[in-house]
Amino acid sequence: MKHIEGNFQGSGGLKLYYQSWQPQVQVRAIIAIVHGLGAHSGLFNDAAQLLIPQGYAIYAFDLRGHGRSPGQRGHINAWAEFREDLHTFLQRIQERAPTCACFLWGHSLGAVIALDYALHFPESLWGIILTAPAIGKVRVPPLKVALGRMFSRIWPRFSLKIGVERNRQAMIEYLKDPLRHEYGSARLATEFFVAEKWVQKHASQLQVPLLILNGSSDRVTPPEGSLKFYQQVTFPDKEWYVYPGDYHDVNFNIDYSDVLIDLGDWLEKHLEGEMSHQSPGCYIKIPSLQPENVNISPT
C-alpha cells in the first residue's frame, strides 16, 4: 500500500490538504471521503486498511477550517465553498483515473456535502454512501442555533463550541487528537441549515445508488432523519442499515468492522456486472493531484 499526502487548490485559491491510500494490486474503483464537522481525513485510516486489499483506492481531504487545511476552525463564508472544494477534488482525481468508477462517502456534515454534490453532479458518481448523515433533527442546543442565526449577518465569524455528545471511547480518542475541534461559526450554522433543507426538498431528484448507515443510539444525528430522507428518495437502487447500540462516530463503535463489511458488500454488488461493460480495471496516474506538494510513503 502507498500512502500519499499533498495539497490541492480549492475555492478562492485556498490550499487544502488531502491524503490517499493506494493498493499495490490493480485498482478496481475509487472511494472519495468527506469527513464531518470538527474531524479530519485521517480518521478514515482504519477503513482504508480494510478496503485497500479489496482493490479500492481511497481519497480524502480536510475540509477548509479542519485538520491540516487552513482557515478559521469550523467556518465558511458560503456553502458553495464546500461544493466547489469537493468538485475540484473529484475532478482532479477523475482526470488522473478516467476509467475508474468513483463512489462518494460522506459522514455527518460530510454526508450533506456529499448529497448536495450528488444532486448537482450525479453523472460523475457510481454511488453515494452516507454514515450518520446530518439530516432532519440534528441535536445542536437550541440556544446555540439561535445565536448562530442572529450573528450570521453581523458577525459571521462568531464561533461557539458545538458540544457534540459522544460515547466514552470516542471522547477518549477525541481528546488525544490535536487535529480535531468542536467549533462552528455563525455563518457555517446558517449555511448548513439552508443546505440541509435544500437537500431534503430535492431528495426525490437523487439519481445515483444510495447506501445509508446509521447507529440506533446516535444522539447527534438520530436515524429517524435518515429514514425520512430515504423514504423520499424515489431512485430504486437504495439501501438503509441501522446498527443496534451504535453511536455517531461510527469508527469508534465496537462493530465498526461489520459496518465496513456491509459497505464492502454493497460496493461489490455495484461493481459486479458493470465491469463487463467497462475496461477490466482502471488506471490511476500517481503519485499526486499536485506533484510538487506530495510525499509518498510505503506502509
C-alpha positions as CSV (number, residue, x, y, z in Angstrom):
1,M,0.0,0.0,0.0
2,K,1.2,3.5,-0.8
3,H,0.1,6.5,1.4
4,I,0.1,9.8,-0.5
5,E,-0.2,13.3,1.0
6,G,-0.4,16.6,-0.7
7,N,-2.4,19.8,-1.3
8,F,-4.8,21.0,-4.0
9,Q,-6.2,24.4,-4.7
10,G,-9.8,24.8,-3.5
11,S,-12.4,27.6,-3.9
12,G,-10.8,31.0,-3.7
13,G,-7.3,29.6,-4.1
14,L,-7.2,28.1,-0.6
15,K,-4.7,25.2,-0.5
16,L,-6.4,22.2,1.1
17,Y,-4.7,19.1,2.5
18,Y,-5.5,15.7,1.2
19,Q,-4.3,12.1,1.5
20,S,-4.8,8.9,-0.4
21,W,-4.2,5.2,0.2
22,Q,-3.4,3.3,-2.9
23,P,-3.4,-0.5,-3.2
24,Q,-0.5,-2.5,-4.7
25,V,-3.0,-4.5,-6.7
26,Q,-5.0,-3.4,-9.8
27,V,-7.4,-0.6,-8.7
28,R,-11.0,-1.6,-9.1
29,A,-12.7,1.7,-8.1
30,I,-12.1,4.9,-6.2
31,I,-13.8,5.9,-2.9
32,A,-13.6,9.6,-2.1
33,I,-14.4,10.5,1.5
34,V,-15.8,13.7,3.1
35,H,-15.5,13.9,6.9
36,G,-17.8,15.6,9.4
37,L,-17.6,18.8,11.5
38,G,-14.5,19.1,13.6
39,A,-13.0,15.9,12.1
40,H,-10.3,15.3,9.5
41,S,-9.4,12.8,6.8
42,G,-7.0,10.8,9.0
43,L,-10.0,9.3,10.9
44,F,-10.7,7.0,7.9
45,N,-7.3,5.2,8.1
46,D,-9.0,2.1,9.5
47,A,-11.5,2.0,6.7
48,A,-8.7,2.3,4.2
49,Q,-6.8,-0.6,5.8
50,L,-9.8,-2.9,5.2
51,L,-10.8,-1.6,1.8
52,I,-7.4,-1.3,0.2
53,P,-6.8,-5.1,-0.1
54,Q,-10.0,-5.3,-2.0
55,G,-8.6,-3.1,-4.7
56,Y,-10.1,0.3,-3.7
57,A,-8.1,3.5,-3.9
58,I,-9.1,5.8,-1.1
59,Y,-9.0,9.6,-1.3
60,A,-9.9,12.0,1.5
61,F,-9.3,15.7,2.2
62,D,-9.5,18.0,5.1
63,L,-12.4,20.5,4.7
64,R,-11.4,24.2,5.0
65,G,-11.1,25.1,8.6
66,H,-10.4,21.5,9.6
67,G,-7.4,19.2,10.2
68,R,-4.3,20.2,8.2
69,S,-6.2,22.6,5.9
70,P,-6.1,26.3,6.6
71,G,-8.9,28.6,7.6
72,Q,-10.7,29.5,10.8
73,R,-11.8,26.4,12.6
74,G,-15.3,25.4,11.6
75,H,-16.0,28.5,9.4
76,I,-17.1,29.0,5.8
77,N,-18.2,32.2,4.0
78,A,-20.8,30.3,1.9
79,W,-21.9,26.7,1.4
80,A,-20.7,26.9,-2.2
81,E,-17.1,26.8,-0.9
82,F,-17.7,23.2,0.3
83,R,-19.3,22.2,-3.0
84,E,-16.6,23.8,-5.1
85,D,-13.8,22.3,-3.0
86,L,-15.3,18.8,-3.4
87,H,-15.9,19.4,-7.1
88,T,-12.3,20.4,-7.7
89,F,-11.0,17.4,-5.7
90,L,-13.1,14.9,-7.6
91,Q,-12.3,16.4,-10.9
92,R,-8.5,16.2,-10.2
93,I,-8.9,12.5,-9.2
94,Q,-11.0,11.6,-12.2
95,E,-8.7,13.4,-14.6
96,R,-6.0,11.0,-13.4
97,A,-8.3,8.0,-13.3
98,P,-10.8,8.4,-16.2
99,T,-11.6,4.7,-16.4
100,C,-12.3,4.3,-12.7
101,A,-15.7,4.0,-11.1
102,C,-16.0,6.7,-8.3
103,F,-18.0,6.3,-5.1
104,L,-18.5,9.2,-2.7
105,W,-18.7,8.6,1.0
106,G,-19.8,11.4,3.4
107,H,-20.0,11.3,7.2
108,S,-22.3,13.6,9.2
109,L,-21.8,17.1,7.9
110,G,-19.8,15.5,5.1
111,A,-22.9,13.5,4.2
112,V,-24.9,16.7,3.5
113,I,-21.9,18.0,1.4
114,A,-21.9,14.7,-0.5
115,L,-25.6,14.7,-1.1
116,D,-25.5,18.3,-2.3
117,Y,-22.8,17.3,-4.7
118,A,-24.6,14.2,-5.9
119,L,-27.7,16.3,-6.7
120,H,-25.7,18.8,-8.7
121,F,-23.3,16.4,-10.4
122,P,-24.9,12.9,-10.5
123,E,-23.2,11.9,-13.8
124,S,-19.7,11.8,-12.1
125,L,-20.7,9.2,-9.5
126,W,-21.3,5.4,-9.4
127,G,-22.9,5.7,-5.9
128,I,-23.1,7.6,-2.7
129,I,-22.5,6.3,0.9
130,L,-23.8,8.2,3.9
131,T,-22.8,7.4,7.5
132,A,-24.6,9.2,10.3
133,P,-25.9,11.8,7.9
134,A,-26.8,15.2,9.5
135,I,-30.3,15.2,8.0
136,G,-33.5,16.0,9.9
137,K,-33.3,16.8,13.6
138,V,-29.7,17.5,14.2
139,R,-29.3,17.8,18.0
140,V,-27.5,21.0,18.5
141,P,-28.5,23.0,21.6
142,P,-31.3,25.4,20.6
143,L,-29.6,28.4,22.2
144,K,-26.5,27.9,20.0
145,V,-28.6,27.6,16.9
146,A,-30.4,30.8,17.8
147,L,-27.1,32.6,18.4
148,G,-25.7,31.3,15.1
149,R,-28.7,32.7,13.2
150,M,-28.5,36.0,15.0
151,F,-24.8,36.6,14.4
152,S,-24.6,35.2,10.9
153,R,-25.0,38.6,9.2
154,I,-23.5,40.9,11.7
155,W,-20.6,38.8,12.9
156,P,-20.3,35.7,10.7
157,R,-17.1,34.5,12.2
158,F,-18.6,34.4,15.7
159,S,-17.8,30.8,16.9
160,L,-19.0,28.5,19.6
161,K,-18.3,25.0,20.7
162,I,-21.0,22.8,19.3
163,G,-20.9,20.3,22.1
164,V,-21.4,17.1,20.2
165,E,-22.3,14.1,22.5
166,R,-20.1,11.1,22.0
167,N,-19.7,7.7,23.5
168,R,-16.9,7.2,26.0
169,Q,-14.3,5.6,23.6
170,A,-14.9,8.3,21.0
171,M,-14.4,11.0,23.6
172,I,-11.1,9.5,24.8
173,E,-9.8,9.3,21.3
174,Y,-11.1,12.8,20.6
175,L,-9.2,14.3,23.5
176,K,-5.9,12.7,22.3
177,D,-6.3,14.0,18.7
178,P,-4.8,17.5,18.2
179,L,-6.4,17.8,14.7
180,R,-9.9,17.6,15.9
181,H,-12.0,20.6,17.2
182,E,-15.6,21.3,18.3
183,Y,-16.2,24.7,16.8
184,G,-18.7,26.0,14.3
185,S,-19.2,29.6,13.2
186,A,-22.4,31.5,12.9
187,R,-22.2,31.6,9.1
188,L,-21.5,27.8,8.9
189,A,-24.6,27.2,11.0
190,T,-26.9,29.2,8.8
191,E,-25.4,27.9,5.6
192,F,-25.7,24.3,6.8
193,F,-29.4,24.6,7.7
194,V,-30.2,26.1,4.3
195,A,-28.2,23.4,2.5
196,E,-29.8,20.6,4.6
197,K,-33.3,21.8,3.9
198,W,-32.5,22.1,0.2
199,V,-31.1,18.5,0.1
200,Q,-34.3,17.2,1.8
201,K,-36.5,19.1,-0.6
202,H,-34.7,17.6,-3.6
203,A,-34.5,14.0,-2.2
204,S,-36.8,12.7,-5.0
205,Q,-34.3,14.0,-7.6
206,L,-31.4,11.9,-6.4
207,Q,-30.3,9.7,-9.3
208,V,-27.4,7.6,-8.0
209,P,-27.3,4.4,-6.0
210,L,-27.6,5.2,-2.3
211,L,-26.4,3.5,0.9
212,I,-27.2,4.9,4.3
213,L,-25.6,3.5,7.5
214,N,-26.9,4.7,10.9
215,G,-26.4,3.8,14.6
216,S,-29.6,3.4,16.6
217,S,-28.1,5.2,19.6
218,D,-26.8,8.2,17.6
219,R,-27.9,11.2,19.7
220,V,-26.3,13.8,17.3
221,T,-28.0,12.8,14.0
222,P,-30.8,10.4,15.0
223,P,-31.6,7.7,12.4
224,E,-35.2,9.0,12.1
225,G,-34.0,11.8,9.9
226,S,-32.2,9.4,7.6
227,L,-35.2,7.2,7.4
228,K,-37.4,10.1,6.3
229,F,-34.9,11.1,3.7
230,Y,-34.6,7.5,2.5
231,Q,-38.3,7.2,2.1
232,Q,-38.4,10.4,-0.1
233,V,-35.8,9.0,-2.5
234,T,-37.6,7.6,-5.5
235,F,-34.5,6.1,-7.2
236,P,-34.9,2.3,-6.7
237,D,-31.3,1.5,-6.0
238,K,-31.2,2.4,-2.3
239,E,-30.4,0.6,1.0
240,W,-30.6,1.7,4.6
241,Y,-29.0,-0.1,7.6
242,V,-29.3,0.6,11.3
243,Y,-26.8,-0.9,13.8
244,P,-28.3,-1.5,17.3
245,G,-26.5,0.4,20.0
246,D,-24.1,2.3,17.7
247,Y,-23.3,5.9,18.2
248,H,-22.5,8.9,15.9
249,D,-18.7,8.3,15.5
250,V,-19.0,5.0,13.6
251,N,-15.3,4.4,13.5
252,F,-15.3,4.1,17.3
253,N,-18.2,1.6,17.6
254,I,-17.4,-1.9,18.6
255,D,-18.9,-3.4,15.4
256,Y,-17.1,-1.0,13.0
257,S,-15.6,-3.9,11.1
258,D,-19.1,-5.2,10.5
259,V,-20.2,-1.8,9.2
260,L,-17.2,-1.8,6.8
261,I,-18.1,-5.4,5.6
262,D,-21.6,-4.3,4.8
263,L,-20.2,-1.3,3.0
264,G,-17.8,-3.5,1.1
265,D,-20.5,-5.9,0.1
266,W,-22.6,-3.0,-1.3
267,L,-19.6,-1.8,-3.3
268,E,-19.0,-5.3,-4.7
269,K,-22.6,-5.6,-5.7
270,H,-22.4,-2.3,-7.6
271,L,-19.2,-3.3,-9.4
272,E,-20.3,-6.8,-10.4
273,G,-21.7,-7.0,-13.8
274,E,-20.9,-3.3,-14.5
275,M,-17.2,-4.1,-15.1
276,S,-18.1,-6.3,-18.0
277,H,-19.2,-3.2,-19.8
278,Q,-16.0,-1.3,-18.8
279,S,-12.3,-2.0,-19.1
280,P,-11.1,-4.9,-16.8
281,G,-9.5,-2.4,-14.4
282,C,-8.8,1.2,-14.0
283,Y,-5.6,3.1,-14.0
284,I,-4.5,5.9,-11.7
285,K,-1.7,8.2,-12.5
286,I,0.0,8.6,-9.2
287,P,1.7,10.0,-7.1
288,S,-0.5,13.0,-6.8
289,L,-3.1,15.6,-7.6
290,Q,-0.3,18.2,-7.4
291,P,3.1,16.5,-7.8
292,E,5.2,19.2,-6.3
293,N,3.3,19.0,-3.0
294,V,3.2,15.3,-2.4
295,N,5.0,12.9,-0.1
296,I,4.7,9.2,-0.8
297,S,5.4,6.8,2.0
298,P,5.1,3.0,1.7
299,T,3.3,1.4,4.6
